[in-house]
């Protein structure tokens, strides 16, 4: 668990617990343009995938969350499913702190790469992951992964798969 001060109160990072599931569902709803998942999915993110996720709290409120997992076929990779930062947590580098928190966890001790998918127009996410790659001294590559018509039936923009790595973590 880590915390960092701001103008008012510190934001604390911690491993999610199942009681965060409904709060995560509410946070995502307050962070457009994020795609909402079912509450049940959020409960699983906070329990089954807790070791590769991070919850950020400020004054008892959930102000940030990253859900992720290590794909079974890629034990060296952590896949970041979703990054949510409430307006109360923005402008403090919180998203990048949460990414670094995850790769520093024991569950990620063998992780040398990070992957995520991002739509072409999500400038904030592109900037976040480019900055993370720079900080980690790692290469960032990407290609179209889920295509608008083929995979989303024209109902969602194409998603690009970003891959960052290899990187090493501080001892």
N, C-alpha and C positions, 0 to 999 in steps of 0.2 A: 504494500500500500504506500503510495506517495502522495504528497500534497504540495501545492505551490500557492503562494500568496497572490492576491490581486489587490485592486483598490479597496475592496471591502473584506471579503471572506475567502479563505483558501478553498480550492477545488481539490477534493480527495479522489484518488484513483484506487479502485479495488476490484477484486474478482467478483463477477456477478453471482447472485444467488437466485433461487427460483422465485422468491418474493418480488424480484425486480421485473418479472415478465409482464405484468399488466402495466406497470410504470413505463417500461420500454415501449409498449404498444402506444401509450399516450404520447411519449416523447416523439416517436416517429410521426405521429399524426400532426405534431406541432412543427415539423421540420420538412415542409415541402421543398423540393419535389420528390422526396424519398417515397419509394413504393411501400405501402403498408403490408405487413404479413399478418396472419391470423394470430390471435392471442396465444393459441396453443403453440404455434411456431415460436413466438417470443418466449414462452415458458421453456421450450426445449433449448433455445439459444442461451438462456440464463442458467440452465441446469446441465444438460448433456455437453454443451460446448463452452462452459464457463471458463475453463482454463485457457481458452484462446479468445476470450472476450474481455472487455474491460468496461466498468461502470464508473462514471464520474459524478460526484455529488458536490453540491454547494448548498449550504444552509438546509440540509436534509432533502433537497430537491435533486432528482436525476437530471443533470444538465448535459450529459454526454454519454455515448455508448458506442462501442464497436463490437460487432459480432463477427466471428471468424471461426475457422476450423482448419485442421490439417487433413487434406484429402488422403484417403488410404493408399492410393497409388503414388503419392508424392510426399513421402515423409519429411522431405527437406523443405517443404513449402507450406506457408500459412496462407490460406485464402481469406481475404477480408470481404465479408459478405455485405456489411452495411456500416456506414459511419454516420452517426447522428450527433449534432451539437446544437443544443437549444440556444436561442439568442442570448440567454443569460450567461452562456459560456463562451461566446464568440469573441474573437479579437485577442485571445490570450495564448494562441498556439496549442490549444487543448487537443485538437484532433491528432496532431503530430506527436504530442506527449503520449496519447493513448496508443498510437501505433508502436512507439518505442517501448512502452510498458509491455505490450503483448510479446514482442520479439525477445524481451529480456526475461520472460517467464521460463520456469523449469520445463513446462510443457513444450516450449519451443527451443530447447537446448540444441537440437539437431537441425533447426531451421536456418537455411542460408538464402532463401528466396521468399518473396511475398508476391501474391497475385491478387487481382481484383478485377471487376468489370466496371466500366464507366461509359456513359453515353457521350457522344462527341461534343455536345453542348454544355456539359457539366464542368464549367471552368474552375470552380472551387475544388472539385475532386482532382482534376488534372494538376492543379497547382500544388495541392497537398502531397500527392504521390511523387511528383517531380522533386519537391523539396525534401521529402523523406529519402528518396534515392540519392540526392546530393549529399545529405547529411550522413548517409550510410556508405558513401563512396562507391555506389553500385550503379550498374547500367540499368536503364529502363527501356524495355522493348514493348511493343504492342501490335495487335492486329485485330481485325473484326472477328468476333467470336460468336455472338448470337445476332443473326441478321433480322432486320425489321419484318420483312415479309415471310421468310422461311421459318423463323422461330417464334415470332410474336404475332403472326397473322395480320401484320400492318397496324397493330394496336399499341406498339411501344417502339421507341427508337432503337436502332442497333446498339449493341453493347460491345465495347472493345475490351479485350483481355490485356491487361498490363501485367508485365512480369518484371520484378525488380530483383537484381542479384547477379552474382553472388555477393553477399555481404558478411562481414564478421561482426560479432557483438563485443562490446567492451567486457573485459574479464571482471 
